[in-house]
């Protein structure tokens, strides 16, 4: 009997297998409690990453050229000084906040980290498994680039190259160079990185942009290469990644989400706000506050054409006093700030619209004064969650509140989820309106009746696309093959993000199964495009949106408020 050979896997299928292998391996290592990145387990993660070749990590598969845009992206999301550490420990909230160790917070991730000594860094994980996968993926990439640096910095006889000796002298002298010597130093560095002088110079400038949250390109390259060299010398100083027993015990238990949600509900009841219709909004807290209060707060003291122009001014780093002026006004007119105390790193704002004069709202916010006075909606703004944390926090928030032996359900009238996502059809700054969430790597699909549609955004000057959204296990694990499959197949996906399916899972379980919130609750999802991973040079690693993100952020916020203040 002749059997035809099985057809080879497509790149998209190979990539999906690689992602599955990555997560199975990471979960196994987490349960085990430790691993060595250069050991057998670490090598398995590396090979899966090389098979996948994610767009965000660019030339990770090149044996000589160090991927600079990917390195900038990763170092912005890891703590300052981690490049010089050979022992990295992932821990839950275990008391380090009360220690003498200074808190290190990456510029692009809300996570507390602590430098214990010259060799060890502790990273606090309170956002669930998504955060663990995110960190391990970044660390794997970082170690792979470190080994490239080591190979480029050594000569045939295993001695240090002249360029490495020059870099070592710069770092040991403080890591800074005079303006007149910088181009010479970057020339040495470009040789070690296997990149052109122009590419190295551009990476140096990008590291300088977030200089307070990273060590600078010279120190990062030297730290990575030096630790890799130390491991190769066989001095029993292998790189290690550890997971504390407390973290392994607590993960998935909703400890942080429960404390966070209980505090919010307690505050609502203590302030007599429990009978108001509650509108939950997952968004940038500053955009909601600025939309409602900024125009009233600044009056004619700041010249501006419209709310978008004022928002752009408020987003400038030097406008700290102006932002404080808006916040002080808001606090006097119905805004309640609830900084995080539970470990979620999610700020919450409660906005009592009964304290807002409808006649003073900016012209950009459509509203019905009669409805505002009659219903007096309470707006609960929660900062962006991270991956699986979205389910933990919203699930706990929607649970009934137990008080004095009684159980009370929240009067949830609407849930609005806005945020940034990768777009598959369109450009940076465009909008995506999901009709469903497809959870990558699982059979879980979440159709939804979205109260937003593309018609809501006609005439705004921005293109809007409607269709399925992919909730991915990690944005750093996506390549063009997988994303093209989701875009071009019958899925017809328009974008990808990390929280949608988790939010919808919580909403559906409370509406359809547990019945703890009304069945007619309005659900709204809208995203703006922070990147297009299918376009070369348009991935997240290419840099942030900057001022380009102001209009779509505020446009979606205004549409959310319009729905709340008109229904």
C-alpha positions in Angstrom: 0.0 0.0 0.0 1.6 3.3 -1.1 0.9 6.3 1.1 1.5 9.7 -0.2 3.9 11.7 1.9 2.4 14.4 4.1 2.8 17.9 2.6 5.3 20.0 4.4 4.0 22.5 7.0 3.5 26.0 5.9 5.4 28.8 7.6 2.2 29.8 9.4 1.8 26.3 10.7 5.4 26.0 11.8 5.1 29.3 13.6 2.0 28.2 15.5 3.8 25.0 16.5 6.7 27.1 17.7 4.5 29.3 19.8 2.8 26.3 21.4 6.2 24.7 22.1 7.4 28.0 23.7 4.5 28.3 26.1 4.6 24.6 27.1 8.3 24.9 27.8 7.9 28.1 29.7 5.1 26.7 31.8 7.2 23.6 32.6 10.2 25.7 33.6 8.0 27.9 35.8 6.6 24.9 37.6 10.1 23.5 38.0 11.3 26.7 39.6 14.4 27.6 37.7 16.4 27.1 34.5 19.7 28.2 32.8 19.2 30.1 29.6 22.3 28.4 28.1 21.2 25.0 29.3 19.1 22.4 27.5 15.8 24.0 28.5 17.0 27.5 27.6 18.2 26.2 24.2 14.8 24.8 23.5 13.2 28.2 24.0 15.9 29.8 21.8 15.3 27.3 18.9 11.5 27.9 19.1 12.2 31.7 18.9 14.5 31.2 15.9 11.8 29.1 14.2 9.3 31.8 14.9 11.4 34.8 14.0 9.0 37.4 15.4 8.8 40.7 13.5 9.5 42.7 16.6 12.8 41.0 17.1 13.9 41.7 13.5 17.3 40.1 12.7 17.4 37.8 15.7 18.2 34.9 13.4 21.3 36.6 12.0 24.4 35.0 13.7 26.5 38.2 13.5 24.3 41.3 13.4 22.9 42.4 16.7 19.2 43.4 16.4 19.2 47.1 17.6 15.5 48.1 17.3 14.5 44.9 19.1 17.1 45.6 21.8 15.7 49.1 22.3 12.2 47.7 22.6 13.2 45.0 25.1 15.4 47.3 27.3 12.5 49.7 27.5 10.5 46.9 29.1 13.1 45.5 31.5 14.7 47.2 34.5 17.7 49.4 34.3 21.0 47.5 34.8 19.5 44.0 34.0 22.1 43.7 31.2 24.9 43.3 33.9 23.0 40.7 36.0 23.5 36.9 35.6 20.8 35.9 38.1 17.2 37.1 37.5 14.5 36.2 39.9 10.8 36.5 39.2 8.9 37.0 42.5 5.4 37.9 43.6 4.8 40.8 46.0 7.0 39.5 48.9 8.0 42.6 50.9 10.7 44.1 48.7 8.6 47.3 48.7 9.6 47.8 52.3 13.3 47.1 51.8 16.1 49.5 51.2 16.5 48.4 47.6 15.6 51.2 45.2 12.6 50.5 43.0 13.4 50.3 39.3 10.4 50.7 37.0 10.9 50.1 33.2 9.9 53.1 31.0 7.3 51.0 29.1 6.0 48.5 31.7 4.4 49.1 35.1 6.4 46.6 37.1 8.5 47.0 40.2 12.0 45.6 40.0 14.9 45.6 42.5 18.7 45.3 42.0 19.8 43.1 44.9 23.6 43.1 44.2 26.0 43.3 41.3 24.7 39.9 40.0 21.0 39.7 40.8 17.8 41.4 39.8 14.4 40.7 41.2 11.3 41.4 39.0 7.9 41.6 40.7 5.2 39.8 38.8 1.6 40.7 39.8 -0.1 40.6 36.4 -0.5 36.9 35.9 1.0 34.4 33.4 1.0 36.9 30.5 3.6 38.9 32.3 5.8 35.9 32.9 5.7 34.9 29.3 6.4 38.4 28.2 9.4 38.7 30.5 10.9 35.3 29.6 10.5 36.0 25.9 12.3 39.3 26.3 15.1 37.7 28.4 15.6 35.0 25.8 16.0 37.5 23.1 18.4 39.6 25.3 20.6 36.5 26.0 20.7 35.6 22.3 21.9 39.1 21.4 24.4 39.0 24.3 26.0 35.9 22.8 26.3 37.6 19.4 28.1 40.5 21.2 30.5 38.0 22.9 31.3 36.3 19.6 31.9 39.6 17.8 34.1 40.9 20.6 36.5 38.0 20.6 39.3 37.2 18.2 40.4 33.8 16.8 42.7 33.1 19.7 40.0 33.8 22.1 41.4 37.2 23.1 39.4 40.4 23.4 39.3 42.5 20.2 40.7 46.0 20.1 37.2 47.4 19.8 36.0 45.5 22.9 39.0 46.8 24.9 38.1 50.4 23.8 34.5 49.9 24.9 35.6 48.4 28.2 37.7 51.5 28.9 34.8 53.8 28.1 32.4 51.9 30.5 35.0 51.6 33.3 35.6 55.4 33.0 31.9 56.1 33.6 30.2 55.1 30.4 30.0 58.6 28.9 32.0 60.2 26.2 32.7 63.8 25.2 30.8 65.0 22.1 34.1 65.2 20.1 34.8 61.5 21.0 31.4 60.1 20.5 31.7 59.3 16.8 35.0 57.4 17.4 33.3 55.4 20.2 30.3 54.6 18.1 32.7 53.4 15.4 34.2 50.9 17.8 30.7 49.9 18.9 29.4 49.3 15.4 32.1 46.7 14.8 31.1 44.8 18.0 27.4 45.0 17.0 28.0 44.0 13.4 26.0 47.0 12.3 26.7 50.1 10.2 27.9 53.3 11.9 24.5 55.0 10.9 22.5 52.2 12.5 24.6 52.3 15.7 24.2 56.1 15.9 20.4 55.8 15.5 20.2 53.2 18.3 22.4 55.4 20.5 20.0 58.3 20.1 17.0 56.0 20.8 18.6 54.8 24.1 19.2 58.5 25.0 15.5 59.2 24.7 14.7 57.1 27.7 18.1 57.6 29.4 16.7 57.7 32.9 15.2 54.2 32.6 18.1 52.4 30.9 21.9 52.4 31.2 22.7 53.7 27.7 23.9 51.8 24.7 27.5 51.6 25.7 26.7 50.1 29.1 24.0 47.8 27.8 26.3 46.3 25.1 29.2 45.9 27.5 27.0 44.4 30.3 25.4 41.9 28.0 28.7 40.8 26.4 30.6 40.7 29.7 28.1 38.4 31.4 28.1 36.1 28.4 31.9 36.0 28.4 31.9 35.2 32.1 29.7 32.2 31.5 31.9 31.0 28.7 35.0 31.1 30.8 33.6 28.3 32.9 33.9 30.1 36.2 30.7 28.6 37.6 28.9 31.9 37.0 26.2 30.6 34.6 23.2 32.9 33.9 20.1 31.7 35.8 16.4 32.5 35.9 14.5 31.6 39.1 10.9 31.7 40.2 10.2 32.0 43.9 8.0 29.4 45.6 5.5 32.2 46.6 5.1 33.3 43.0 4.5 29.7 41.9 1.9 29.3 44.6 0.1 32.6 44.0 -0.1 32.7 40.2 -3.6 32.3 38.9 -5.2 32.8 42.3 -6.6 36.3 41.7 -5.1 37.6 45.0 -4.2 41.0 43.6 -7.3 41.4 41.5 -9.6 40.6 44.5 -7.9 43.1 46.8 -8.0 45.7 44.0 -11.7 45.2 43.3 -12.8 45.0 46.9 -11.2 48.3 47.7 -13.1 49.9 44.8 -16.4 48.5 45.8 -15.8 49.5 49.5 -15.0 53.0 48.4 -18.2 53.2 46.3 -20.4 52.1 49.2 -18.6 54.3 51.8 -19.2 57.4 49.6 -22.9 56.6 48.9 -22.4 56.1 45.1 -23.8 52.5 44.9 -27.2 53.4 43.5 -25.8 55.2 40.5 -25.6 53.5 37.1 -21.9 52.5 36.8 -20.1 52.8 33.5 -16.8 50.9 33.5 -14.1 52.3 31.1 -10.8 50.7 30.5 -8.7 53.5 29.1 -5.9 56.0 29.7 -7.1 57.7 32.9 -5.6 61.1 31.7 -7.7 61.1 28.5 -11.0 60.7 30.3 -10.1 63.3 32.9 -8.9 65.7 30.3 -11.9 65.3 28.1 -14.3 66.1 31.0 -12.3 68.7 32.9 -9.4 70.2 30.9 -11.3 72.9 29.1 -13.1 74.0 32.3 -9.8 73.9 34.3 -7.7 76.1 32.0 -10.4 78.4 30.7 -8.7 81.1 28.6 -5.4 80.9 30.4 -4.0 78.5 27.7 -4.5 79.3 24.0 -5.9 76.3 22.1 -8.1 75.7 19.1 -10.1 72.7 20.3 -9.9 69.9 22.8 -7.5 67.9 20.6 -5.1 70.9 20.5 -5.4 71.2 24.3 -4.8 67.5 24.8 -1.6 67.8 22.7 -0.3 70.6 24.9 -1.1 68.6 28.0 0.9 65.6 26.6 4.1 67.6 26.4 6.6 66.6 29.1 7.3 70.2 30.1 3.6 70.8 31.0 3.6 69.2 34.4 2.1 72.2 36.1 -0.7 72.5 33.6 -1.5 68.8 34.1 -1.5 69.3 37.8 -3.9 72.3 37.4 -6.4 70.1 35.5 -6.1 67.3 38.1 -6.7 69.7 41.0 -9.8 71.1 39.3 -11.1 67.6 38.6 -10.6 66.5 42.2 -12.7 69.5 43.3 -15.5 68.6 40.8 -16.3 64.9 41.2 -13.1 63.0 40.5 -12.0 60.4 43.0 -8.5 59.0 42.6 -7.8 55.5 43.9 -4.1 54.8 43.5 -3.2 51.1 43.5 -2.5 49.6 46.8 -3.1 45.9 46.0 -0.2 45.2 43.6 -2.0 45.4 40.3 -0.4 48.7 39.2 -3.8 49.8 37.9 -4.9 53.3 38.9 -8.7 53.8 39.2 -10.7 57.0 38.9 -14.3 57.3 40.0 -16.0 60.3 38.3 -19.3 61.5 39.9 -21.0 63.3 37.0 -23.5 64.8 39.4 -20.7 67.2 40.3 -20.2 68.3 36.7 -22.1 71.2 35.2 -23.3 70.0 31.7 -23.3 73.5 30.4 -19.5 73.8 30.9 -18.6 70.6 29.1 -16.5 71.1 25.9 -18.3 71.3 22.6 -16.7 68.1 21.4 -18.7 66.0 24.0 -22.2 65.3 22.8 -24.4 65.0 25.9 -28.0 65.3 27.1 -28.1 67.5 30.2 -31.5 66.1 31.3 -30.2 62.5 31.3 -27.1 63.6 33.1 -29.1 65.3 35.9 -31.7 62.5 36.1 -29.4 59.4 36.0 -26.2 61.0 37.4 -23.9 58.2 36.0 -20.8 57.1 37.8 -17.8 56.6 35.5 -15.3 54.0 36.8 -12.1 54.4 34.8 -9.5 51.6 35.2 -6.0 51.9 33.7 -5.0 49.4 31.0 -4.6 45.8 32.2 -1.9 43.5 30.8 -2.9 40.3 29.1 -4.5 37.8 31.4 -4.7 40.4 34.1 -7.7 41.8 32.2 -9.7 38.7 33.2 -8.5 38.7 36.8 -9.4 42.3 37.5 -12.7 42.6 35.6 -13.9 39.2 36.8 -13.3 40.3 40.4 -14.8 43.8 39.8 -18.1 42.4 38.4 -18.6 40.0 41.4 -21.3 41.1 43.9 -20.0 43.0 47.0 -20.4 41.4 50.4 -21.1 44.0 53.1 -22.6 43.5 56.6 -23.7 40.0 55.8 -25.5 41.1 52.7 -24.6 40.6 49.0 -25.0 43.6 46.6 -24.6 43.6 42.8 -23.1 46.5 41.0 -25.5 48.5 38.8 -23.3 48.2 35.7 -24.8 50.0 32.8 -22.0 49.7 30.3 -18.4 48.4 29.8 -16.2 50.3 27.4 -12.8 48.9 26.4 -10.5 51.2 24.5 -6.8 50.8 23.8 -4.0 50.4 21.3 -3.5 47.4 19.1 -1.6 46.2 16.1 -3.5 46.7 12.8 -3.4 44.3 9.9 -5.3 46.4 7.4 -4.5 50.1 7.6 -1.8 52.3 9.1 -0.7 53.7 12.5 -3.4 55.9 14.0 -6.3 54.1 12.3 -9.2 52.6 14.2 -10.4 49.0 14.7 -13.9 48.1 15.8 -14.1 44.4 16.8 -17.0 42.1 16.1 -15.4 39.2 17.9 -12.3 38.2 19.8 -10.3 35.1 18.7 -8.0 33.8 21.4 -4.8 32.7 19.7 -3.7 29.1 20.4 -7.0 28.0 21.9 -10.5 27.1 20.6 -12.0 30.0 22.5 -13.8 32.5 20.4 -15.9 35.4 21.7 -18.6 36.9 19.4 -19.9 40.2 20.7 -22.7 42.7 20.1 -20.5 45.8 20.0 -22.3 49.0 20.8 -19.7 50.7 18.6 -19.6 50.4 14.8 -17.6 52.1 12.0 -20.5 54.6 11.4 -19.7 56.1 14.8 -16.4 57.3 13.5 -17.4 58.5 10.0 -16.2 62.0 9.3 -13.6 62.0 12.0 -10.6 62.1 9.6 -9.5 58.6 10.7 -10.1 55.3 8.9 -12.0 52.7 10.9 -12.0 48.9 10.1 -14.5 46.4 11.5 -13.9 42.7 11.9 -12.4 40.0 14.2 -9.6 40.9 16.6 -6.9 38.3 17.6 -6.1 38.2 21.3 -2.5 37.0 21.2 -0.5 35.4 23.9 2.2 38.0 23.4 2.8 40.8 20.9 6.5 39.9 20.7 5.7 36.4 19.4 4.0 37.3 16.2 5.4 37.0 12.7 4.1 37.9 9.3 3.1 34.4 8.4 0.7 33.9 11.3 -0.7 37.4 11.0 -1.2 37.1 7.2 -3.0 33.8 7.8 -5.5 35.5 10.3 -5.9 38.5 7.9 -6.3 36.6 4.6 -8.2 33.4 5.7 -11.8 33.2 6.5 -11.1 34.8 10.0 -10.7 38.2 8.2 -9.0 39.6 11.3 -8.3 43.4 11.3 -5.9 43.6 14.3 -4.3 42.0 17.3 -4.0 42.9 21.0 -3.6 41.1 24.3 -6.7 41.8 26.5 -9.9 41.6 24.5 -10.7 37.9 24.9 -9.9 38.1 28.6 -12.2 41.0 29.1 -15.0 39.4 27.1 -14.6 36.1 29.0 -15.2 37.9 32.2 -18.2 39.9 30.8 -19.9 36.9 29.3 -19.5 34.7 32.4 -21.1 37.4 34.6 -23.9 38.2 32.1 -24.9 34.8 30.8 -23.9 32.3 33.5 -23.5 34.0 36.9 -26.0 36.8 36.2 -24.3 39.2 38.5 -24.7 42.1 36.1 -27.7 43.1 34.0 -28.2 41.2 30.8 -28.7 44.4 28.8 -25.3 45.9 29.7 -23.9 47.8 26.8 -20.4 46.6 25.7 -18.1 48.7 23.6 -14.7 48.0 22.2 -12.6 50.3 20.0 -8.8 50.3 19.4 -6.4 52.6 17.6 -3.4 51.3 15.7 0.0 51.6 17.5 1.8 49.6 14.8 1.3 47.5 11.7 3.4 44.3 12.2 2.9 43.4 8.5 4.8 46.4 7.3 8.6 46.6 7.6 9.6 49.5 9.8 6.1 49.8 11.3 6.4 47.3 14.2 6.4 48.4 17.9 10.1 48.1 17.9 10.3 51.0 15.4 9.2 53.5 18.1 6.1 54.9 19.7 3.3 56.8 18.0 4.2 60.0 19.9 1.8 62.9 19.2 0.2 60.8 16.4 -1.6 58.8 19.0 -3.3 61.8 20.7 -6.2 62.2 18.2 -7.3 58.6 18.1 -6.9 58.2 21.8 -9.1 61.2 22.5 -11.5 60.5 19.7 -12.3 57.0 21.1 -12.6 58.5 24.6 -15.0 61.2 23.4 -17.2 58.6 21.7 -17.3 56.5 24.9 -18.3 59.6 26.9 -20.9 60.5 24.3 -22.6 57.1 24.6 -22.5 57.3 28.4 -23.9 60.9 28.7 -26.6 60.4 26.0 -28.1 57.0 27.0 
